[in-house]
């Protein structure tokens, strides 16, 4: 797909707006997991999530190759849209973002604050995406997909940073939404010639990639009713699935209660805010606690954009406390 020189160039593009994010070894998390652990803090980017990297690389190419583009449009549950709005503002481009009704109020506010025109349409991501495609054709806008090689290249820059900081990781847990994050980790690992096992993480309420990984072909689900909105995917991307099946060892499914407990653990052990998808790798690593004894574990905290009401519900509810007790 790409070579190391291209990944380094992408890192330079990202670096004009996003300083390298930290990778910390937290002692309390290590005690909880019973092994050495490193957390890559993509919740520390200017939009609070890893997606900003992909948007910067994608729009740098678009602006270079189509300097007269009238603007872009895309669909999102939040972080992809923030990424594009952030990058579009830097390039002087109009950005229209379609979201489903009931989308995160705070993510919607953030996208508007970065300059995007927000369109609410449909009941889920797929309906919002269909509306974005329709508007792109009607208004002559450039449709930015949620998965694209340039997006993968951009987000792979966080994995480049992580692997150069911690090249001795035995296993790395990565959340899966539409797949750019885990595909970026696979790309960086392979280009650096490392042997780190990469494990995908999905919600048990939206397991389309997990089901597809097992079946060896795209499997869709009727609903994606997880509260971890960054993983609420019903229809996998075939190209992403092919990369994941080749480069990841397996996909772990975690429940919303396990994710809620992991959000709580991140807050208690590191004082970092994690959104549902960002906390999911920790939930998966806790499932694998016995399996990982003696290994060096990496966790991608992919974002911290969680609505305050959901954070309060997940951190303070009996469900979170019960899950914490069960996982202890």
ABEGO torsion letter per residue (X at the ends): XBBAAAAAAAAAAAAAABBBBBBBBBAAAAAAAGBBBBBBBAAABAAGBAAAAAAAAAAAAAAAABAABAEBBBBBAGAAAAAAAAAAAAAGBBBBBBBBBGBBAAAAAAAAAAGBBBBBBEABAAAAAAAAAAAAAAAGBBBBBABBAAAAAAAAAAAAAAAAABAABABBBBBBBAGAAAAAAAAAAAAAGBABBBBBBBBAABAAAAAAAAAGBBBBBABBABABAAABBABBBAAAAAAAAAABABBBBBBAAAAAAAAAAAAAAAGBBBBAAAAAAAAAAAAAAAAABGBBBBBBBABABBBAAAAAAAAABAAAAAAAAAAX
